[in-house]
C-alpha cells in the first residue's frame, strides 16, 4: 500500500531530481475520511532551499505524484542568497499510520 517510509524516499528522490536541498521534517497521522471510513490519511511536512525555479519544479513534481494525495500547504520565502520552501502533503491510505 502507501508505506510512509517509501513515500519519503520518493520525495527525497524528487528533491534530488529538482536540484534542491530538502528535508522531510515530520510525518503525522490525519483523520479518518467521513466519505469513506475505510480511508485515513497522513501528512508529510518538508522544507527545502534552492533557486526559486528549482523549488517550483519540486512542487510541480510533488503535485504529480502517482498516488492519492494533495498538497495542503506551500510557502516560499526569499532569503539572502536563495529561497526557502515549506510544504505539507496529505496522502490518503487504507491503513492507519
Steps between C-alpha positions, in 0.01 A plus 500: 500500500625853569786445740609837645867401496487416129315825423765695695770336286311603186468859627873511575572369149274772356697759696825365356354500147385861542846604621394625843612432854201362685406326822190311607421663833215286629239236427174504693170321476191673367133442549279217381308616193128562558413404141669161532583385855742240359730785387730696724785737420837613618694823458858541392652840571821598330734793453755584239719769354635590160434714197137598455457317163638180658266527799206565268600195294511292821144607590380413148656154528348455846156590364541239225573209734310193374316436826191640666634814661482874490717787610351663810743790526790658313694802618792665321718746688776711349827473687821693446649278227223256410147392593354283776199273462269340751231260382249251636369203303195296598507136386186286509529137604288203602725428796545696821845643557 
